């Protein structure tokens, strides 16, 4: 049954995405606000309707009191594509710092450009950092929050590839607080698989952390990683107890 439900969910998911991307080609060149509204208020709610009612997968948001009313940097654990889509619901108009290759993808990449994603050349050194700062500064001046994935890539639940401190350059220069975000999404929406497991995926916003100029970056990153990883471990344990069929998706 899970194969059939996953197949139907993916068909609906990609159909809605294609429709959204097509509409963006008309809306995007005219209005960024229109593009954001299209995705945040129309495309994503439709997608999550199908995910919930076909796959049986709900998304629960916790710690919403920690969602900043002002632009902030959200440092999120990255386990699947699910959190990138789900983030747009509690954190309206948010955008992402992502590798530049993604915005060059035909069709979907163009949509990310019109939405206002901030591409970064991960091998570009100091010049890339300056361009990233310029792009994020523009987004923040528009009153939009920014999401970063400190590990730089998706990791299996229960594992980490190490947190990178590059985004602190943004926090320090733009005077932004960092909001840690823990997830267990990878247990239900696994990487490199079409299966969508039923249950409740949790995205939890944790209390904001201030970046002080005098604080050692390594110490800050250690605190950030510890905060996020410990909460992720709690969320994983909770999910496995409620939905034992996702235990196999935990990393070694």
PLY file of the C-alpha trace (Angstrom):
ply
format ascii 1.0
element vertex 252
property float x
property float y
property float z
element edge 251
property int vertex1
property int vertex2
end_header
0.00 0.00 0.00
2.81 2.44 0.82
4.16 2.05 -2.73
0.82 2.94 -4.28
0.26 5.89 -1.93
3.79 7.14 -2.53
3.37 6.85 -6.29
0.10 8.79 -6.24
1.60 11.40 -3.92
4.58 11.91 -6.20
2.38 12.19 -9.28
0.30 14.89 -7.59
3.41 16.56 -6.17
5.24 16.88 -9.47
2.06 17.83 -11.35
1.47 20.74 -8.99
5.16 21.70 -9.14
5.09 21.76 -12.95
1.95 23.90 -12.93
3.58 26.24 -10.39
6.79 26.53 -12.41
4.83 27.23 -15.59
2.79 29.93 -13.89
6.00 31.47 -12.51
7.38 31.97 -16.01
4.52 34.42 -16.55
4.30 35.93 -13.07
8.01 36.01 -12.18
9.24 38.57 -14.75
6.43 40.91 -13.67
6.27 40.61 -9.89
8.42 38.97 -7.23
5.67 39.52 -4.67
3.30 37.75 -7.01
5.72 34.85 -7.34
6.07 34.54 -3.57
2.29 34.66 -3.13
1.82 32.02 -5.82
4.16 29.57 -4.08
3.54 30.33 -0.42
-0.23 30.66 -0.57
-1.24 28.46 -3.50
1.33 25.91 -4.68
2.71 24.75 -1.32
-0.65 24.45 0.50
-1.92 22.36 -2.43
1.13 20.11 -2.29
0.77 19.56 1.45
-2.92 18.79 1.03
-1.99 15.85 -1.20
0.93 14.81 1.02
-1.38 14.70 4.04
-4.42 13.06 2.47
-2.73 10.62 0.10
0.57 9.73 1.77
-0.83 10.17 5.28
2.13 12.43 6.12
1.43 15.47 8.28
3.85 18.26 9.10
3.80 19.61 12.66
5.42 22.92 13.53
6.68 23.40 17.09
8.25 26.37 18.82
6.41 28.88 16.66
6.91 31.44 19.41
10.58 31.40 18.36
9.80 32.43 14.79
11.21 35.95 14.54
8.95 38.87 13.68
11.98 40.51 12.11
14.35 39.17 9.43
16.61 36.50 10.86
18.86 33.65 9.79
17.28 30.23 10.29
19.96 27.56 10.67
18.10 24.38 9.78
19.07 20.72 9.89
18.80 19.43 6.33
17.49 15.87 5.92
15.14 16.03 2.93
13.42 18.26 0.43
10.38 18.30 2.70
11.66 21.00 5.07
12.57 23.30 2.18
8.94 23.27 1.04
7.39 23.21 4.51
9.39 26.19 5.77
7.37 28.57 3.61
4.23 28.03 5.69
5.22 29.25 9.20
7.97 31.57 7.90
6.28 33.49 5.12
8.36 34.91 2.26
11.52 33.11 3.48
14.25 32.49 0.99
17.30 30.24 0.92
21.03 30.40 0.42
21.80 27.57 -2.01
24.49 26.38 -4.37
24.44 28.31 -7.62
24.05 25.19 -9.77
20.45 24.84 -8.61
19.28 28.13 -10.12
20.73 27.13 -13.49
18.42 24.14 -13.75
15.95 24.66 -16.60
12.41 25.46 -15.52
12.69 24.74 -11.76
15.91 26.73 -11.40
14.37 29.73 -13.12
11.53 29.58 -10.63
14.01 29.75 -7.75
15.58 32.81 -9.33
12.26 34.62 -9.63
11.34 33.65 -6.06
14.51 35.36 -4.82
16.83 32.54 -3.81
20.43 33.56 -3.08
22.90 31.45 -5.08
26.44 30.99 -3.84
29.54 29.57 -5.49
30.83 27.23 -2.80
34.28 27.21 -4.42
34.44 30.93 -5.11
36.32 31.98 -1.99
36.20 35.58 -0.76
34.50 36.89 -3.89
31.66 34.40 -3.48
31.24 35.44 0.17
30.96 39.10 -0.83
28.39 38.27 -3.51
26.43 36.19 -1.01
26.46 39.06 1.49
25.23 41.44 -1.18
22.41 39.09 -2.19
21.29 38.34 1.35
21.51 42.03 2.31
19.09 42.86 -0.49
16.68 40.16 0.67
16.87 41.28 4.31
16.21 44.88 3.28
12.99 43.63 1.71
12.02 42.32 5.14
12.46 38.67 4.23
13.98 35.97 6.48
16.76 33.72 5.18
17.24 29.97 5.64
20.68 28.35 5.64
21.68 24.71 5.97
24.92 24.73 8.01
25.90 21.23 6.91
25.70 22.28 3.28
23.93 19.12 2.16
21.28 16.61 3.21
22.18 14.10 5.89
20.44 10.90 6.95
18.53 11.22 10.23
20.81 10.53 13.17
23.96 11.59 11.29
25.81 14.81 10.58
28.47 15.89 8.12
29.67 18.73 10.29
28.42 22.30 10.62
30.20 24.97 8.57
30.56 28.50 9.93
30.40 30.39 6.63
26.91 31.75 7.29
28.15 33.55 10.44
29.68 36.04 8.01
26.10 37.03 7.18
24.91 37.14 10.78
27.81 39.36 11.88
27.68 41.79 8.97
23.91 42.12 8.82
23.37 41.98 12.60
20.98 39.04 12.33
20.14 36.62 15.09
20.33 32.90 14.36
17.28 30.71 14.95
18.21 26.99 15.20
15.75 24.58 13.61
15.58 20.83 14.29
13.71 18.32 12.12
12.98 14.62 11.75
11.72 14.95 8.18
14.25 12.51 6.75
12.50 9.63 8.50
9.40 10.18 6.37
10.67 11.79 3.16
13.91 9.94 2.56
16.73 11.03 0.31
17.01 9.30 -3.07
13.75 7.37 -2.64
10.25 7.87 -3.99
8.67 6.44 -0.82
6.69 8.80 1.42
6.10 7.26 4.83
2.93 8.03 6.84
3.23 9.73 10.20
3.95 13.21 11.55
7.14 14.96 10.53
8.21 17.65 12.99
9.93 20.95 12.31
10.84 22.64 15.59
12.05 26.22 15.99
14.39 26.70 18.94
15.24 29.90 20.86
17.30 32.39 18.90
21.05 32.63 19.44
22.82 35.97 19.32
26.11 36.19 17.44
28.54 38.31 19.43
31.59 39.84 17.80
33.85 38.80 20.66
32.71 35.15 20.63
34.89 32.52 19.03
33.23 31.17 15.88
34.19 27.63 16.70
32.54 27.86 20.11
29.37 29.32 18.61
29.18 26.56 16.00
29.72 23.91 18.65
26.81 25.37 20.65
24.63 25.56 17.57
25.40 22.00 16.47
24.84 20.62 19.96
21.51 22.45 20.27
20.17 21.23 16.93
21.53 17.69 17.02
20.27 16.98 20.55
16.78 18.15 19.62
16.87 16.12 16.40
17.78 13.06 18.44
14.73 13.66 20.66
12.47 14.08 17.63
13.85 10.92 16.00
13.29 8.89 19.17
9.74 10.20 19.48
8.96 9.40 15.85
10.36 5.86 16.02
8.26 5.13 19.12
5.09 6.35 17.41
5.85 5.07 13.91
8.20 2.06 14.19
8.24 1.55 10.41
10.52 4.60 9.99
13.28 3.20 12.25
15.00 1.70 9.20
15.54 5.22 7.85
17.83 6.21 10.72
21.47 6.57 9.73
24.15 4.29 11.08
0 1
1 2
2 3
3 4
4 5
5 6
6 7
7 8
8 9
9 10
10 11
11 12
12 13
13 14
14 15
15 16
16 17
17 18
18 19
19 20
20 21
21 22
22 23
23 24
24 25
25 26
26 27
27 28
28 29
29 30
30 31
31 32
32 33
33 34
34 35
35 36
36 37
37 38
38 39
39 40
40 41
41 42
42 43
43 44
44 45
45 46
46 47
47 48
48 49
49 50
50 51
51 52
52 53
53 54
54 55
55 56
56 57
57 58
58 59
59 60
60 61
61 62
62 63
63 64
64 65
65 66
66 67
67 68
68 69
69 70
70 71
71 72
72 73
73 74
74 75
75 76
76 77
77 78
78 79
79 80
80 81
81 82
82 83
83 84
84 85
85 86
86 87
87 88
88 89
89 90
90 91
91 92
92 93
93 94
94 95
95 96
96 97
97 98
98 99
99 100
100 101
101 102
102 103
103 104
104 105
105 106
106 107
107 108
108 109
109 110
110 111
111 112
112 113
113 114
114 115
115 116
116 117
117 118
118 119
119 120
120 121
121 122
122 123
123 124
124 125
125 126
126 127
127 128
128 129
129 130
130 131
131 132
132 133
133 134
134 135
135 136
136 137
137 138
138 139
139 140
140 141
141 142
142 143
143 144
144 145
145 146
146 147
147 148
148 149
149 150
150 151
151 152
152 153
153 154
154 155
155 156
156 157
157 158
158 159
159 160
160 161
161 162
162 163
163 164
164 165
165 166
166 167
167 168
168 169
169 170
170 171
171 172
172 173
173 174
174 175
175 176
176 177
177 178
178 179
179 180
180 181
181 182
182 183
183 184
184 185
185 186
186 187
187 188
188 189
189 190
190 191
191 192
192 193
193 194
194 195
195 196
196 197
197 198
198 199
199 200
200 201
201 202
202 203
203 204
204 205
205 206
206 207
207 208
208 209
209 210
210 211
211 212
212 213
213 214
214 215
215 216
216 217
217 218
218 219
219 220
220 221
221 222
222 223
223 224
224 225
225 226
226 227
227 228
228 229
229 230
230 231
231 232
232 233
233 234
234 235
235 236
236 237
237 238
238 239
239 240
240 241
241 242
242 243
243 244
244 245
245 246
246 247
247 248
248 249
249 250
250 251
